Amino acid sequence: MPGPIAPLPAAAAAALPGAIEDTSKHTPKAGRNLPAAVGVGVALLALVLGGLLFFPLAFVVFATAFACLGVWEVTRAMGRHEISAPLVPVMVGTAAMPAAAYFAGSEGLLFAFTAASAATLLWRVVDPAPGAIKSIFAGVFALAWIPFMLSFVFLMIRGGAAPTTGLTLDLGALNPGVLQVVIMLLLVVANDTFGYLVGVLFGKHPMAPKISPKKSWEGFAGSMGGATLVGILATVFLLDEHWWVGLALAVGMVLAGTSGDFAESMVKRELGVKDMSNILPGHGGVMDRLDSILFAAPVAFAIFSVL
C-alpha cells in the first residue's frame, strides 16, 4: 500500500462543488447558534408578555397554536417508528383543552381531556389498520403531555375570576393569575439562561450523560442560584408576598423545568431525533421550548394554590 494521502488544502476543498462549510466555529460549546437563539427567544418573550399583560385571549390563541405545533412534532417523530397516532381527534382535543381551561376552569379541562381521550380510542376502534394499541397510547400520551399540562397556565390566568376577553389597558387592574404566569415564565427563562451560561463556562460534571450529556451539575447550580434571585425579587415586588414564597417557587420551577428537559431528551433519544423540528432557529422545535413549561405549569399552579 502507498503511504497516507495528504489532506486537500483548504482553498481546494472550498472550491469543490457542494463543499460543506465548517460550522463548528459558529456553534458554541452548548450546541446552539447563540445569536439566532437569543433573537428568537426575545421575540417569543415579547409576544407572550405582551399578550398576557394587554390581551390575555390573544395569548390563549398563541399558546394553543404552539401546543398544536408541539403535538404535530411529537406525532411526526413517532410516525417514523411506525407509531401512527390518530391525528384528527388528537388535534381537536389539543385545540379544545386550553379554551376549556380558560373559559370553564378545571372541570372544563378534565372534561375536554376525557372526551379527547375517548375520541382517540373510538377513532382507532373503527379503523381496521394494524397497530391500534400503540396508536391509542401514542395519542393519549401526546394529549396528556402537551395540551393537558400546558392548560394549567390558563387555569392560573383565569384564577377565581371570570375570563378576560377584551384589552387590558390598566396594568394596575391585572388579574393576579396573570402576574403568577409572568413570574412562572420568568423563572423558566432564568432556569434555562443561567443554567446555559454557567454550564458553558464551568460545566464539567454531567447530571445524566445517557439522557442529556450537555446538562451539568454546575449548570444546575447556576439555574438554582439565578432562579432564586429572580423568584425572590419578582414575588416581593410584583405580588407583595414574603421572600420565602419566591424561594419555594424558584426551587419548584428549577426542579420541574430540569425534569421537563430530561423528559423531552429521553423521548427524543428513544425516537432517535436530535431536535423535534427546525421551526425555531437556534432553538430547534416548538417542543424544545415547551419542554420546561409543560412540567413547570402544574407545579406552579400547585404552589400558588397552596401558598
PyMOL commands that set and color helices and strands:
alter all, ss='L'
color gray80, all
select helices_A, chain A and resi 10-15+23-25+34-54+56-79+87-125+132-150+152-158+171-173+176-202+217-238+243-271+287-306
alter helices_A, ss='H'
color red, helices_A
select strands_A, chain A and resi 206-208+212-216
alter strands_A, ss='S'
color yellow, strands_A
deselect
rebuild
show_as cartoon
